[in-house]
Amino acid sequence: MDKSPYPIIKIPQPWITTEQMIEVDRLMIEEYGIILLQMMENAGSNLARFVTHFMTNPSEEILVFAGNGHNGGGGLTAARHLFNHGYNVKIILTGNPAKMRKVTHHQFDIVKNMAIPVEITIPLKNEIEETGLIIDAMIGYGLTDDINYKYINIVKVVNEVNNIQVVSLDAPTGLNTTTGLSTQHAIKATQTLTLAYPKIGLATPNAKVYIGELFVADISVPPKIYQKLGIEPRRLFNASPIIKINSES
């Protein structure tokens, strides 16, 4: 029996492509005035709510790997919410803060002001083994090419650790959300919390090796946006802002 506290829904394919999701984001901003900061807040607060389900001991460390892009901003937002709720949070930045996207840097400024621990050094395997849960918020659907050496090193050390929850935001780092193909190194998550609508690549047999259990979180996309893109809008989040996707979808 499934122990997830979230509704389980079967969503007919085809799901959404990466290019369509980029257009969803654009339309939200340009036609509806739903700015990136709002989307990031929705993503990060849902991510924080989601991971607490797996934390049996709040004193255990939550390690947040945050990239420079908007996926990283979602991770930083989640870190803030978790810290506010009394969880033991540490952030590992995977890039140079000076090169962060503007909205992501805004989230970074907040976590600095709150004195949430932030490091840039990749932790060793034995350090990760003492962690209660890992959040992978490094790349998300933005993967267009092979990941760089720093990401490769992080992926290697995370994948070497056994019996630890690894939650990827939107998609495991190293996985293409349209093709479902992975780079040479990709995070093997225990759960993936994708955003808005499941990405088509996450349904492929190859992707299932990396995504673990698949969930979707609401970021408040107006249904008319999906209609404009020729996608049947589905009211996925009537019962909960997070749903679990039936593995047979």
PEFENVEN-V608211 format. One record per helix or strand of 3 or more residues. SS is the DSSP state (h for helix, s for strand). FROM is the first residue (numbers start at 1). TO is the last residue. If there is no record, write none. Layout:
BEGIN
ss:SS from:FROM to:TO
ss:SS from:FROM to:TO
END
This chain:
BEGIN
ss:s from:7 to:9
ss:h from:18 to:30
ss:h from:36 to:52
ss:s from:61 to:66
ss:h from:70 to:84
ss:s from:88 to:93
ss:h from:97 to:99
ss:h from:102 to:113
ss:s from:117 to:119
ss:h from:125 to:129
ss:s from:133 to:137
ss:h from:140 to:142
ss:h from:149 to:160
ss:s from:165 to:169
ss:s from:191 to:195
ss:h from:200 to:203
ss:h from:205 to:211
ss:s from:213 to:217
ss:h from:223 to:228
ss:s from:242 to:245
END
